[in-house]
Amino acid sequence: MSPPFRIDPARLRDVGPGGRLRRIPPPMGWLDARHRALLLWAAGAGLLVAGLAGLTVAAFALGWRRLAAGGAVAMLLATPLLAAGPMLDWWKHRR
C-alpha cells in the first residue's frame, strides 16, 4: 500500500533550542571528495604495508637477511599510515 502523500525533503525542518526551526541538511553523498580521500588513504597504505611484508618474506626466503630486516623495519614504520584515512575522517567530523 502506497502512502497517501509524498514527503518533500526540501520542506523538512527540525526544531532547535528555543523552538526555532532549523533546516535539515541533505544527506552527504557516499563518494564525495572526503570519502574518496579516505578510500585512497586506506587502499594506498594497505598496498604499501602488504608490499613491504611481501618483500620481507621474499627476502627472508632467499636468504637475504639484511634486506629482510630492513623490509621488516620499513613495514613497521609504514603501519601507522593505515590510521591516516580514519583519522582524516574523524578530524573532518570533529570540526
PDB file of N, CA, C and O in Angstrom:
ATOM      1  N   MET A   1       0.837  -1.172   0.000  1.00  0.00           N
ATOM      2  CA  MET A   1       0.000   0.000   0.000  1.00  0.00           C
ATOM      3  C   MET A   1       0.890   1.245   0.000  1.00  0.00           C
ATOM      4  O   MET A   1       1.796   1.363   0.824  1.00  0.00           O
ATOM      5  N   SER A   2       0.638   2.146  -0.898  1.00  0.00           N
ATOM      6  CA  SER A   2       1.452   3.348  -1.001  1.00  0.00           C
ATOM      7  C   SER A   2       0.911   4.424  -0.054  1.00  0.00           C
ATOM      8  O   SER A   2      -0.283   4.463   0.243  1.00  0.00           O
ATOM      9  N   PRO A   3       1.821   5.302   0.417  1.00  0.00           N
ATOM     10  CA  PRO A   3       1.352   6.366   1.326  1.00  0.00           C
ATOM     11  C   PRO A   3       0.419   7.335   0.594  1.00  0.00           C
ATOM     12  O   PRO A   3       0.515   7.481  -0.624  1.00  0.00           O
ATOM     13  N   PRO A   4      -0.473   7.990   1.321  1.00  0.00           N
ATOM     14  CA  PRO A   4      -1.437   8.886   0.684  1.00  0.00           C
ATOM     15  C   PRO A   4      -0.817  10.179   0.154  1.00  0.00           C
ATOM     16  O   PRO A   4      -1.438  10.874  -0.650  1.00  0.00           O
ATOM     17  N   PHE A   5       0.389  10.506   0.589  1.00  0.00           N
ATOM     18  CA  PHE A   5       1.059  11.726   0.111  1.00  0.00           C
ATOM     19  C   PHE A   5       2.548  11.478   0.080  1.00  0.00           C
ATOM     20  O   PHE A   5       3.053  10.526   0.676  1.00  0.00           O
ATOM     21  N   ARG A   6       3.246  12.354  -0.629  1.00  0.00           N
ATOM     22  CA  ARG A   6       4.697  12.256  -0.761  1.00  0.00           C
ATOM     23  C   ARG A   6       5.358  13.285   0.142  1.00  0.00           C
ATOM     24  O   ARG A   6       4.892  14.421   0.231  1.00  0.00           O
ATOM     25  N   ILE A   7       6.456  12.896   0.822  1.00  0.00           N
ATOM     26  CA  ILE A   7       7.177  13.820   1.695  1.00  0.00           C
ATOM     27  C   ILE A   7       8.203  14.554   0.862  1.00  0.00           C
ATOM     28  O   ILE A   7       9.011  13.938   0.167  1.00  0.00           O
ATOM     29  N   ASP A   8       8.167  15.870   0.934  1.00  0.00           N
ATOM     30  CA  ASP A   8       9.118  16.705   0.202  1.00  0.00           C
ATOM     31  C   ASP A   8      10.317  16.974   1.109  1.00  0.00           C
ATOM     32  O   ASP A   8      10.169  17.680   2.106  1.00  0.00           O
ATOM     33  N   PRO A   9      11.516  16.430   0.796  1.00  0.00           N
ATOM     34  CA  PRO A   9      12.677  16.638   1.673  1.00  0.00           C
ATOM     35  C   PRO A   9      13.085  18.100   1.798  1.00  0.00           C
ATOM     36  O   PRO A   9      13.714  18.473   2.789  1.00  0.00           O
ATOM     37  N   ALA A  10      12.747  18.933   0.827  1.00  0.00           N
ATOM     38  CA  ALA A  10      13.123  20.351   0.895  1.00  0.00           C
ATOM     39  C   ALA A  10      12.315  21.096   1.944  1.00  0.00           C
ATOM     40  O   ALA A  10      12.691  22.192   2.358  1.00  0.00           O
ATOM     41  N   ARG A  11      11.200  20.504   2.379  1.00  0.00           N
ATOM     42  CA  ARG A  11      10.357  21.184   3.361  1.00  0.00           C
ATOM     43  C   ARG A  11      10.522  20.642   4.766  1.00  0.00           C
ATOM     44  O   ARG A  11       9.845  21.109   5.682  1.00  0.00           O
ATOM     45  N   LEU A  12      11.400  19.671   4.966  1.00  0.00           N
ATOM     46  CA  LEU A  12      11.619  19.116   6.295  1.00  0.00           C
ATOM     47  C   LEU A  12      12.345  20.128   7.171  1.00  0.00           C
ATOM     48  O   LEU A  12      13.278  20.794   6.723  1.00  0.00           O
ATOM     49  N   ARG A  13      11.917  20.238   8.406  1.00  0.00           N
ATOM     50  CA  ARG A  13      12.529  21.160   9.362  1.00  0.00           C
ATOM     51  C   ARG A  13      12.764  20.431  10.670  1.00  0.00           C
ATOM     52  O   ARG A  13      12.104  19.434  10.967  1.00  0.00           O
ATOM     53  N   ASP A  14      13.703  20.933  11.447  1.00  0.00           N
ATOM     54  CA  ASP A  14      13.998  20.396  12.764  1.00  0.00           C
ATOM     55  C   ASP A  14      13.798  21.528  13.760  1.00  0.00           C
ATOM     56  O   ASP A  14      14.108  22.681  13.462  1.00  0.00           O
ATOM     57  N   VAL A  15      13.285  21.206  14.936  1.00  0.00           N
ATOM     58  CA  VAL A  15      13.068  22.228  15.955  1.00  0.00           C
ATOM     59  C   VAL A  15      14.309  22.291  16.831  1.00  0.00           C
ATOM     60  O   VAL A  15      14.704  21.298  17.443  1.00  0.00           O
ATOM     61  N   GLY A  16      14.917  23.465  16.883  1.00  0.00           N
ATOM     62  CA  GLY A  16      16.131  23.659  17.657  1.00  0.00           C
ATOM     63  C   GLY A  16      15.841  24.217  19.029  1.00  0.00           C
ATOM     64  O   GLY A  16      14.687  24.231  19.459  1.00  0.00           O
ATOM     65  N   PRO A  17      16.875  24.684  19.733  1.00  0.00           N
ATOM     66  CA  PRO A  17      16.687  25.256  21.063  1.00  0.00           C
ATOM     67  C   PRO A  17      15.805  26.502  20.991  1.00  0.00           C
ATOM     68  O   PRO A  17      15.924  27.311  20.071  1.00  0.00           O
ATOM     69  N   GLY A  18      14.943  26.636  21.953  1.00  0.00           N
ATOM     70  CA  GLY A  18      14.066  27.802  21.991  1.00  0.00           C
ATOM     71  C   GLY A  18      12.913  27.711  21.004  1.00  0.00           C
ATOM     72  O   GLY A  18      12.221  28.705  20.784  1.00  0.00           O
ATOM     73  N   GLY A  19      12.691  26.561  20.411  1.00  0.00           N
ATOM     74  CA  GLY A  19      11.587  26.397  19.469  1.00  0.00           C
ATOM     75  C   GLY A  19      11.864  26.962  18.089  1.00  0.00           C
ATOM     76  O   GLY A  19      10.949  27.068  17.272  1.00  0.00           O
ATOM     77  N   ARG A  20      13.124  27.332  17.811  1.00  0.00           N
ATOM     78  CA  ARG A  20      13.456  27.862  16.482  1.00  0.00           C
ATOM     79  C   ARG A  20      13.547  26.730  15.471  1.00  0.00           C
ATOM     80  O   ARG A  20      14.062  25.653  15.773  1.00  0.00           O
ATOM     81  N   LEU A  21      13.054  26.976  14.295  1.00  0.00           N
ATOM     82  CA  LEU A  21      13.105  25.963  13.245  1.00  0.00           C
ATOM     83  C   LEU A  21      14.459  25.984  12.559  1.00  0.00           C
ATOM     84  O   LEU A  21      14.996  27.048  12.252  1.00  0.00           O
ATOM     85  N   ARG A  22      15.010  24.793  12.322  1.00  0.00           N
ATOM     86  CA  ARG A  22      16.258  24.651  11.593  1.00  0.00           C
ATOM     87  C   ARG A  22      16.007  23.768  10.383  1.00  0.00           C
ATOM     88  O   ARG A  22      15.189  22.849  10.424  1.00  0.00           O
ATOM     89  N   ARG A  23      16.713  24.058   9.321  1.00  0.00           N
ATOM     90  CA  ARG A  23      16.588  23.236   8.119  1.00  0.00           C
ATOM     91  C   ARG A  23      17.448  21.991   8.273  1.00  0.00           C
ATOM     92  O   ARG A  23      18.577  22.079   8.756  1.00  0.00           O
ATOM     93  N   ILE A  24      16.937  20.841   7.871  1.00  0.00           N
ATOM     94  CA  ILE A  24      17.699  19.594   7.932  1.00  0.00           C
ATOM     95  C   ILE A  24      18.562  19.526   6.678  1.00  0.00           C
ATOM     96  O   ILE A  24      18.037  19.574   5.566  1.00  0.00           O
ATOM     97  N   PRO A  25      19.881  19.414   6.840  1.00  0.00           N
ATOM     98  CA  PRO A  25      20.741  19.345   5.647  1.00  0.00           C
ATOM     99  C   PRO A  25      20.527  18.039   4.903  1.00  0.00           C
ATOM    100  O   PRO A  25      20.188  17.025   5.513  1.00  0.00           O
ATOM    101  N   PRO A  26      20.719  18.053   3.606  1.00  0.00           N
ATOM    102  CA  PRO A  26      20.571  16.799   2.846  1.00  0.00           C
ATOM    103  C   PRO A  26      21.680  15.824   3.223  1.00  0.00           C
ATOM    104  O   PRO A  26      22.755  16.249   3.647  1.00  0.00           O
ATOM    105  N   PRO A  27      21.437  14.531   3.077  1.00  0.00           N
ATOM    106  CA  PRO A  27      22.480  13.563   3.426  1.00  0.00           C
ATOM    107  C   PRO A  27      23.684  13.697   2.501  1.00  0.00           C
ATOM    108  O   PRO A  27      23.555  14.044   1.327  1.00  0.00           O
ATOM    109  N   MET A  28      24.864  13.412   3.065  1.00  0.00           N
ATOM    110  CA  MET A  28      26.090  13.513   2.277  1.00  0.00           C
ATOM    111  C   MET A  28      26.155  12.376   1.266  1.00  0.00           C
ATOM    112  O   MET A  28      25.672  11.272   1.519  1.00  0.00           O
ATOM    113  N   GLY A  29      26.745  12.659   0.146  1.00  0.00           N
ATOM    114  CA  GLY A  29      26.922  11.619  -0.856  1.00  0.00           C
ATOM    115  C   GLY A  29      27.982  10.625  -0.421  1.00  0.00           C
ATOM    116  O   GLY A  29      28.904  10.980   0.313  1.00  0.00           O
ATOM    117  N   TRP A  30      27.858   9.385  -0.869  1.00  0.00           N
ATOM    118  CA  TRP A  30      28.794   8.363  -0.438  1.00  0.00           C
ATOM    119  C   TRP A  30      30.172   8.584  -1.038  1.00  0.00           C
ATOM    120  O   TRP A  30      31.169   8.487  -0.322  1.00  0.00           O
ATOM    121  N   LEU A  31      30.257   8.873  -2.308  1.00  0.00           N
ATOM    122  CA  LEU A  31      31.575   9.020  -2.912  1.00  0.00           C
ATOM    123  C   LEU A  31      31.923  10.476  -3.175  1.00  0.00           C
ATOM    124  O   LEU A  31      32.373  10.831  -4.265  1.00  0.00           O
ATOM    125  N   ASP A  32      31.712  11.309  -2.177  1.00  0.00           N
ATOM    126  CA  ASP A  32      32.154  12.689  -2.324  1.00  0.00           C
ATOM    127  C   ASP A  32      33.667  12.747  -2.099  1.00  0.00           C
ATOM    128  O   ASP A  32      34.306  11.709  -1.920  1.00  0.00           O
ATOM    129  N   ALA A  33      34.228  13.920  -2.107  1.00  0.00           N
ATOM    130  CA  ALA A  33      35.694  14.064  -2.035  1.00  0.00           C
ATOM    131  C   ALA A  33      36.259  13.484  -0.743  1.00  0.00           C
ATOM    132  O   ALA A  33      37.341  12.897  -0.753  1.00  0.00           O
ATOM    133  N   ARG A  34      35.547  13.639   0.360  1.00  0.00           N
ATOM    134  CA  ARG A  34      36.047  13.148   1.646  1.00  0.00           C
ATOM    135  C   ARG A  34      36.127  11.617   1.652  1.00  0.00           C
ATOM    136  O   ARG A  34      37.110  11.047   2.126  1.00  0.00           O
ATOM    137  N   HIS A  35      35.103  10.961   1.130  1.00  0.00           N
ATOM    138  CA  HIS A  35      35.119   9.508   1.117  1.00  0.00           C
ATOM    139  C   HIS A  35      36.156   8.965   0.125  1.00  0.00           C
ATOM    140  O   HIS A  35      36.776   7.930   0.371  1.00  0.00           O
ATOM    141  N   ARG A  36      36.335   9.668  -0.988  1.00  0.00           N
ATOM    142  CA  ARG A  36      37.363   9.219  -1.923  1.00  0.00           C
ATOM    143  C   ARG A  36      38.742   9.333  -1.298  1.00  0.00           C
ATOM    144  O   ARG A  36      39.581   8.454  -1.494  1.00  0.00           O
ATOM    145  N   ALA A  37      38.994  10.409  -0.542  1.00  0.00           N
ATOM    146  CA  ALA A  37      40.284  10.564   0.137  1.00  0.00           C
ATOM    147  C   ALA A  37      40.479   9.465   1.180  1.00  0.00           C
ATOM    148  O   ALA A  37      41.577   8.926   1.315  1.00  0.00           O
ATOM    149  N   LEU A  38      39.430   9.137   1.908  1.00  0.00           N
ATOM    150  CA  LEU A  38      39.512   8.092   2.909  1.00  0.00           C
ATOM    151  C   LEU A  38      39.835   6.744   2.259  1.00  0.00           C
ATOM    152  O   LEU A  38      40.699   6.008   2.735  1.00  0.00           O
ATOM    153  N   LEU A  39      39.135   6.431   1.171  1.00  0.00           N
ATOM    154  CA  LEU A  39      39.392   5.170   0.474  1.00  0.00           C
ATOM    155  C   LEU A  39      40.787   5.133  -0.135  1.00  0.00           C
ATOM    156  O   LEU A  39      41.447   4.094  -0.123  1.00  0.00           O
ATOM    157  N   LEU A  40      41.234   6.264  -0.667  1.00  0.00           N
ATOM    158  CA  LEU A  40      42.571   6.326  -1.256  1.00  0.00           C
ATOM    159  C   LEU A  40      43.651   6.110  -0.198  1.00  0.00           C
ATOM    160  O   LEU A  40      44.601   5.363  -0.429  1.00  0.00           O
ATOM    161  N   TRP A  41      43.515   6.754   0.953  1.00  0.00           N
ATOM    162  CA  TRP A  41      44.488   6.576   2.027  1.00  0.00           C
ATOM    163  C   TRP A  41      44.498   5.128   2.509  1.00  0.00           C
ATOM    164  O   TRP A  41      45.563   4.540   2.694  1.00  0.00           O
ATOM    165  N   ALA A  42      43.310   4.552   2.714  1.00  0.00           N
ATOM    166  CA  ALA A  42      43.239   3.180   3.226  1.00  0.00           C
ATOM    167  C   ALA A  42      43.822   2.194   2.218  1.00  0.00           C
ATOM    168  O   ALA A  42      44.598   1.313   2.591  1.00  0.00           O
ATOM    169  N   ALA A  43      43.455   2.335   0.946  1.00  0.00           N
ATOM    170  CA  ALA A  43      43.960   1.407  -0.077  1.00  0.00           C
ATOM    171  C   ALA A  43      45.459   1.586  -0.290  1.00  0.00           C
ATOM    172  O   ALA A  43      46.190   0.601  -0.388  1.00  0.00           O
ATOM    173  N   GLY A  44      45.918   2.817  -0.361  1.00  0.00           N
ATOM    174  CA  GLY A  44      47.344   3.070  -0.571  1.00  0.00           C
ATOM    175  C   GLY A  44      48.196   2.555   0.578  1.00  0.00           C
ATOM    176  O   GLY A  44      49.226   1.917   0.358  1.00  0.00           O
ATOM    177  N   ALA A  45      47.763   2.833   1.806  1.00  0.00           N
ATOM    178  CA  ALA A  45      48.519   2.359   2.967  1.00  0.00           C
ATOM    179  C   ALA A  45      48.485   0.837   3.047  1.00  0.00           C
ATOM    180  O   ALA A  45      49.493   0.210   3.374  1.00  0.00           O
ATOM    181  N   GLY A  46      47.346   0.247   2.755  1.00  0.00           N
ATOM    182  CA  GLY A  46      47.253  -1.218   2.772  1.00  0.00           C
ATOM    183  C   GLY A  46      48.164  -1.854   1.743  1.00  0.00           C
ATOM    184  O   GLY A  46      48.841  -2.840   2.033  1.00  0.00           O
ATOM    185  N   LEU A  47      48.184  -1.297   0.540  1.00  0.00           N
ATOM    186  CA  LEU A  47      49.064  -1.834  -0.500  1.00  0.00           C
ATOM    187  C   LEU A  47      50.538  -1.661  -0.133  1.00  0.00           C
ATOM    188  O   LEU A  47      51.349  -2.557  -0.368  1.00  0.00           O
ATOM    189  N   LEU A  48      50.879  -0.515   0.439  1.00  0.00           N
ATOM    190  CA  LEU A  48      52.267  -0.276   0.840  1.00  0.00           C
ATOM    191  C   LEU A  48      52.718  -1.267   1.907  1.00  0.00           C
ATOM    192  O   LEU A  48      53.788  -1.864   1.792  1.00  0.00           O
ATOM    193  N   VAL A  49      51.901  -1.441   2.946  1.00  0.00           N
ATOM    194  CA  VAL A  49      52.267  -2.358   4.029  1.00  0.00           C
ATOM    195  C   VAL A  49      52.307  -3.797   3.512  1.00  0.00           C
ATOM    196  O   VAL A  49      53.207  -4.556   3.871  1.00  0.00           O
ATOM    197  N   ALA A  50      51.346  -4.176   2.678  1.00  0.00           N
ATOM    198  CA  ALA A  50      51.344  -5.533   2.126  1.00  0.00           C
ATOM    199  C   ALA A  50      52.552  -5.758   1.214  1.00  0.00           C
ATOM    200  O   ALA A  50      53.151  -6.834   1.238  1.00  0.00           O
ATOM    201  N   GLY A  51      52.909  -4.770   0.421  1.00  0.00           N
ATOM    202  CA  GLY A  51      54.088  -4.894  -0.441  1.00  0.00           C
ATOM    203  C   GLY A  51      55.370  -5.029   0.355  1.00  0.00           C
ATOM    204  O   GLY A  51      56.237  -5.835   0.016  1.00  0.00           O
ATOM    205  N   LEU A  52      55.493  -4.243   1.411  1.00  0.00           N
ATOM    206  CA  LEU A  52      56.690  -4.350   2.251  1.00  0.00           C
ATOM    207  C   LEU A  52      56.730  -5.683   2.986  1.00  0.00           C
ATOM    208  O   LEU A  52      57.806  -6.250   3.173  1.00  0.00           O
ATOM    209  N   ALA A  53      55.572  -6.192   3.407  1.00  0.00           N
ATOM    210  CA  ALA A  53      55.539  -7.504   4.062  1.00  0.00           C
ATOM    211  C   ALA A  53      55.933  -8.599   3.072  1.00  0.00           C
ATOM    212  O   ALA A  53      56.670  -9.521   3.423  1.00  0.00           O
ATOM    213  N   GLY A  54      55.444  -8.497   1.839  1.00  0.00           N
ATOM    214  CA  GLY A  54      55.825  -9.475   0.817  1.00  0.00           C
ATOM    215  C   GLY A  54      57.303  -9.416   0.509  1.00  0.00           C
ATOM    216  O   GLY A  54      57.947 -10.452   0.342  1.00  0.00           O
ATOM    217  N   LEU A  55      57.849  -8.214   0.431  1.00  0.00           N
ATOM    218  CA  LEU A  55      59.284  -8.059   0.203  1.00  0.00           C
ATOM    219  C   LEU A  55      60.085  -8.683   1.338  1.00  0.00           C
ATOM    220  O   LEU A  55      61.104  -9.333   1.108  1.00  0.00           O
ATOM    221  N   THR A  56      59.615  -8.479   2.560  1.00  0.00           N
ATOM    222  CA  THR A  56      60.307  -9.046   3.718  1.00  0.00           C
ATOM    223  C   THR A  56      60.310 -10.571   3.674  1.00  0.00           C
ATOM    224  O   THR A  56      61.346 -11.197   3.900  1.00  0.00           O
ATOM    225  N   VAL A  57      59.168 -11.166   3.387  1.00  0.00           N
ATOM    226  CA  VAL A  57      59.075 -12.629   3.332  1.00  0.00           C
ATOM    227  C   VAL A  57      59.919 -13.181   2.188  1.00  0.00           C
ATOM    228  O   VAL A  57      60.617 -14.181   2.352  1.00  0.00           O
ATOM    229  N   ALA A  58      59.855 -12.524   1.023  1.00  0.00           N
ATOM    230  CA  ALA A  58      60.637 -12.994  -0.122  1.00  0.00           C
ATOM    231  C   ALA A  58      62.135 -12.883   0.152  1.00  0.00           C
ATOM    232  O   ALA A  58      62.894 -13.798  -0.167  1.00  0.00           O
ATOM    233  N   ALA A  59      62.563 -11.767   0.742  1.00  0.00           N
ATOM    234  CA  ALA A  59      63.988 -11.604   1.037  1.00  0.00           C
ATOM    235  C   ALA A  59      64.440 -12.624   2.078  1.00  0.00           C
ATOM    236  O   ALA A  59      65.546 -13.155   1.976  1.00  0.00           O
ATOM    237  N   PHE A  60      63.615 -12.901   3.063  1.00  0.00           N
ATOM    238  CA  PHE A  60      63.994 -13.889   4.071  1.00  0.00           C
ATOM    239  C   PHE A  60      64.054 -15.287   3.465  1.00  0.00           C
ATOM    240  O   PHE A  60      64.930 -16.079   3.813  1.00  0.00           O
ATOM    241  N   ALA A  61      63.119 -15.593   2.553  1.00  0.00           N
ATOM    242  CA  ALA A  61      63.120 -16.916   1.910  1.00  0.00           C
ATOM    243  C   ALA A  61      64.340 -17.099   1.021  1.00  0.00           C
ATOM    244  O   ALA A  61      64.836 -18.217   0.874  1.00  0.00           O
ATOM    245  N   LEU A  62      64.831 -16.014   0.424  1.00  0.00           N
ATOM    246  CA  LEU A  62      66.008 -16.095  -0.438  1.00  0.00           C
ATOM    247  C   LEU A  62      67.319 -16.036   0.341  1.00  0.00           C
ATOM    248  O   LEU A  62      68.396 -16.196  -0.233  1.00  0.00           O
ATOM    249  N   GLY A  63      67.221 -15.804   1.650  1.00  0.00           N
ATOM    250  CA  GLY A  63      68.423 -15.786   2.475  1.00  0.00           C
ATOM    251  C   GLY A  63      69.066 -14.413   2.601  1.00  0.00           C
ATOM    252  O   GLY A  63      70.167 -14.298   3.138  1.00  0.00           O
ATOM    253  N   TRP A  64      68.419 -13.399   2.130  1.00  0.00           N
ATOM    254  CA  TRP A  64      68.951 -12.042   2.239  1.00  0.00           C
ATOM    255  C   TRP A  64      68.465 -11.434   3.549  1.00  0.00           C
ATOM    256  O   TRP A  64      67.484 -10.691   3.586  1.00  0.00           O
ATOM    257  N   ARG A  65      69.163 -11.764   4.603  1.00  0.00           N
ATOM    258  CA  ARG A  65      68.687 -11.397   5.939  1.00  0.00           C
ATOM    259  C   ARG A  65      68.714  -9.893   6.206  1.00  0.00           C
ATOM    260  O   ARG A  65      67.829  -9.374   6.885  1.00  0.00           O
ATOM    261  N   ARG A  66      69.700  -9.200   5.691  1.00  0.00           N
ATOM    262  CA  ARG A  66      69.749  -7.750   5.924  1.00  0.00           C
ATOM    263  C   ARG A  66      68.607  -7.029   5.214  1.00  0.00           C
ATOM    264  O   ARG A  66      67.998  -6.115   5.771  1.00  0.00           O
ATOM    265  N   LEU A  67      68.321  -7.447   3.981  1.00  0.00           N
ATOM    266  CA  LEU A  67      67.200  -6.857   3.257  1.00  0.00           C
ATOM    267  C   LEU A  67      65.876  -7.211   3.937  1.00  0.00           C
ATOM    268  O   LEU A  67      64.963  -6.388   3.992  1.00  0.00           O
ATOM    269  N   ALA A  68      65.777  -8.444   4.457  1.00  0.00           N
ATOM    270  CA  ALA A  68      64.566  -8.852   5.169  1.00  0.00           C
ATOM    271  C   ALA A  68      64.386  -8.014   6.439  1.00  0.00           C
ATOM    272  O   ALA A  68      63.273  -7.600   6.764  1.00  0.00           O
ATOM    273  N   ALA A  69      65.473  -7.773   7.141  1.00  0.00           N
ATOM    274  CA  ALA A  69      65.383  -6.955   8.350  1.00  0.00           C
ATOM    275  C   ALA A  69      65.003  -5.517   8.007  1.00  0.00           C
ATOM    276  O   ALA A  69      64.191  -4.903   8.698  1.00  0.00           O
ATOM    277  N   GLY A  70      65.589  -4.987   6.946  1.00  0.00           N
ATOM    278  CA  GLY A  70      65.228  -3.631   6.518  1.00  0.00           C
ATOM    279  C   GLY A  70      63.778  -3.535   6.067  1.00  0.00           C
ATOM    280  O   GLY A  70      63.100  -2.547   6.350  1.00  0.00           O
ATOM    281  N   GLY A  71      63.302  -4.562   5.365  1.00  0.00           N
ATOM    282  CA  GLY A  71      61.905  -4.583   4.949  1.00  0.00           C
ATOM    283  C   GLY A  71      60.960  -4.665   6.131  1.00  0.00           C
ATOM    284  O   GLY A  71      59.900  -4.040   6.131  1.00  0.00           O
ATOM    285  N   ALA A  72      61.347  -5.443   7.150  1.00  0.00           N
ATOM    286  CA  ALA A  72      60.515  -5.554   8.346  1.00  0.00           C
ATOM    287  C   ALA A  72      60.435  -4.218   9.080  1.00  0.00           C
ATOM    288  O   ALA A  72      59.362  -3.817   9.532  1.00  0.00           O
ATOM    289  N   VAL A  73      61.570  -3.533   9.198  1.00  0.00           N
ATOM    290  CA  VAL A  73      61.564  -2.223   9.859  1.00  0.00           C
ATOM    291  C   VAL A  73      60.747  -1.223   9.043  1.00  0.00           C
ATOM    292  O   VAL A  73      59.990  -0.434   9.610  1.00  0.00           O
ATOM    293  N   ALA A  74      60.894  -1.250   7.722  1.00  0.00           N
ATOM    294  CA  ALA A  74      60.116  -0.340   6.868  1.00  0.00           C
ATOM    295  C   ALA A  74      58.623  -0.630   6.978  1.00  0.00           C
ATOM    296  O   ALA A  74      57.811   0.295   6.984  1.00  0.00           O
ATOM    297  N   MET A  75      58.254  -1.911   7.065  1.00  0.00           N
ATOM    298  CA  MET A  75      56.851  -2.270   7.214  1.00  0.00           C
ATOM    299  C   MET A  75      56.308  -1.769   8.550  1.00  0.00           C
ATOM    300  O   MET A  75      55.194  -1.248   8.610  1.00  0.00           O
ATOM    301  N   LEU A  76      57.080  -1.921   9.612  1.00  0.00           N
ATOM    302  CA  LEU A  76      56.639  -1.430  10.917  1.00  0.00           C
ATOM    303  C   LEU A  76      56.515   0.088  10.938  1.00  0.00           C
ATOM    304  O   LEU A  76      55.616   0.633  11.579  1.00  0.00           O
ATOM    305  N   LEU A  77      57.417   0.770  10.238  1.00  0.00           N
ATOM    306  CA  LEU A  77      57.332   2.233  10.183  1.00  0.00           C
ATOM    307  C   LEU A  77      56.170   2.712   9.323  1.00  0.00           C
ATOM    308  O   LEU A  77      55.642   3.799   9.561  1.00  0.00           O
ATOM    309  N   ALA A  78      55.758   1.924   8.324  1.00  0.00           N
ATOM    310  CA  ALA A  78      54.657   2.316   7.440  1.00  0.00           C
ATOM    311  C   ALA A  78      53.291   1.936   8.005  1.00  0.00           C
ATOM    312  O   ALA A  78      52.273   2.422   7.511  1.00  0.00           O
ATOM    313  N   THR A  79      53.242   1.092   9.014  1.00  0.00           N
ATOM    314  CA  THR A  79      51.963   0.632   9.564  1.00  0.00           C
ATOM    315  C   THR A  79      51.085   1.770  10.091  1.00  0.00           C
ATOM    316  O   THR A  79      49.871   1.694   9.905  1.00  0.00           O
ATOM    317  N   PRO A  80      51.608   2.820  10.735  1.00  0.00           N
ATOM    318  CA  PRO A  80      50.723   3.907  11.181  1.00  0.00           C
ATOM    319  C   PRO A  80      49.991   4.621  10.038  1.00  0.00           C
ATOM    320  O   PRO A  80      48.991   5.297  10.280  1.00  0.00           O
ATOM    321  N   LEU A  81      50.471   4.480   8.809  1.00  0.00           N
ATOM    322  CA  LEU A  81      49.743   5.093   7.685  1.00  0.00           C
ATOM    323  C   LEU A  81      48.349   4.495   7.516  1.00  0.00           C
ATOM    324  O   LEU A  81      47.469   5.130   6.933  1.00  0.00           O
ATOM    325  N   LEU A  82      48.140   3.271   8.025  1.00  0.00           N
ATOM    326  CA  LEU A  82      46.821   2.655   7.949  1.00  0.00           C
ATOM    327  C   LEU A  82      45.782   3.455   8.727  1.00  0.00           C
ATOM    328  O   LEU A  82      44.590   3.375   8.429  1.00  0.00           O
ATOM    329  N   ALA A  83      46.218   4.220   9.710  1.00  0.00           N
ATOM    330  CA  ALA A  83      45.292   5.018  10.512  1.00  0.00           C
ATOM    331  C   ALA A  83      45.057   6.404   9.924  1.00  0.00           C
ATOM    332  O   ALA A  83      44.220   7.145  10.440  1.00  0.00           O
ATOM    333  N   ALA A  84      45.764   6.779   8.867  1.00  0.00           N
ATOM    334  CA  ALA A  84      45.639   8.135   8.324  1.00  0.00           C
ATOM    335  C   ALA A  84      44.251   8.397   7.760  1.00  0.00           C
ATOM    336  O   ALA A  84      43.689   9.468   7.993  1.00  0.00           O
ATOM    337  N   GLY A  85      43.687   7.451   7.027  1.00  0.00           N
ATOM    338  CA  GLY A  85      42.346   7.640   6.458  1.00  0.00           C
ATOM    339  C   GLY A  85      41.283   7.829   7.520  1.00  0.00           C
ATOM    340  O   GLY A  85      40.549   8.817   7.472  1.00  0.00           O
ATOM    341  N   PRO A  86      41.169   6.906   8.494  1.00  0.00           N
ATOM    342  CA  PRO A  86      40.189   7.117   9.556  1.00  0.00           C
ATOM    343  C   PRO A  86      40.437   8.374  10.384  1.00  0.00           C
ATOM    344  O   PRO A  86      39.487   9.000  10.853  1.00  0.00           O
ATOM    345  N   MET A  87      41.699   8.751  10.570  1.00  0.00           N
ATOM    346  CA  MET A  87      41.984   9.986  11.317  1.00  0.00           C
ATOM    347  C   MET A  87      41.512  11.215  10.538  1.00  0.00           C
ATOM    348  O   MET A  87      40.990  12.161  11.128  1.00  0.00           O
ATOM    349  N   LEU A  88      41.692  11.204   9.208  1.00  0.00           N
ATOM    350  CA  LEU A  88      41.185  12.312   8.401  1.00  0.00           C
ATOM    351  C   LEU A  88      39.668  12.403   8.495  1.00  0.00           C
ATOM    352  O   LEU A  88      39.115  13.500   8.573  1.00  0.00           O
ATOM    353  N   ASP A  89      38.994  11.261   8.488  1.00  0.00           N
ATOM    354  CA  ASP A  89      37.543  11.246   8.605  1.00  0.00           C
ATOM    355  C   ASP A  89      37.110  11.750   9.982  1.00  0.00           C
ATOM    356  O   ASP A  89      36.157  12.524  10.083  1.00  0.00           O
ATOM    357  N   TRP A  90      37.792  11.325  11.033  1.00  0.00           N
ATOM    358  CA  TRP A  90      37.473  11.775  12.372  1.00  0.00           C
ATOM    359  C   TRP A  90      37.693  13.287  12.504  1.00  0.00           C
ATOM    360  O   TRP A  90      36.882  13.986  13.112  1.00  0.00           O
ATOM    361  N   TRP A  91      38.794  13.786  11.933  1.00  0.00           N
ATOM    362  CA  TRP A  91      39.107  15.212  12.022  1.00  0.00           C
ATOM    363  C   TRP A  91      38.049  16.035  11.289  1.00  0.00           C
ATOM    364  O   TRP A  91      37.664  17.104  11.761  1.00  0.00           O
ATOM    365  N   LYS A  92      37.581  15.554  10.154  1.00  0.00           N
ATOM    366  CA  LYS A  92      36.571  16.275   9.390  1.00  0.00           C
ATOM    367  C   LYS A  92      35.264  16.362  10.187  1.00  0.00           C
ATOM    368  O   LYS A  92      34.614  17.408  10.199  1.00  0.00           O
ATOM    369  N   HIS A  93      34.881  15.272  10.850  1.00  0.00           N
ATOM    370  CA  HIS A  93      33.644  15.284  11.624  1.00  0.00           C
ATOM    371  C   HIS A  93      33.796  16.072  12.906  1.00  0.00           C
ATOM    372  O   HIS A  93      32.807  16.577  13.437  1.00  0.00           O
ATOM    373  N   ARG A  94      34.993  16.188  13.408  1.00  0.00           N
ATOM    374  CA  ARG A  94      35.240  16.914  14.669  1.00  0.00           C
ATOM    375  C   ARG A  94      35.067  18.415  14.481  1.00  0.00           C
ATOM    376  O   ARG A  94      34.624  19.114  15.393  1.00  0.00           O
ATOM    377  N   ARG A  95      35.422  18.917  13.277  1.00  0.00           N
ATOM    378  CA  ARG A  95      35.335  20.360  13.046  1.00  0.00           C
ATOM    379  C   ARG A  95      33.940  20.802  12.809  1.00  0.00           C
ATOM    380  O   ARG A  95      33.696  21.989  12.598  1.00  0.00           O
TER     381      ARG A  95
END
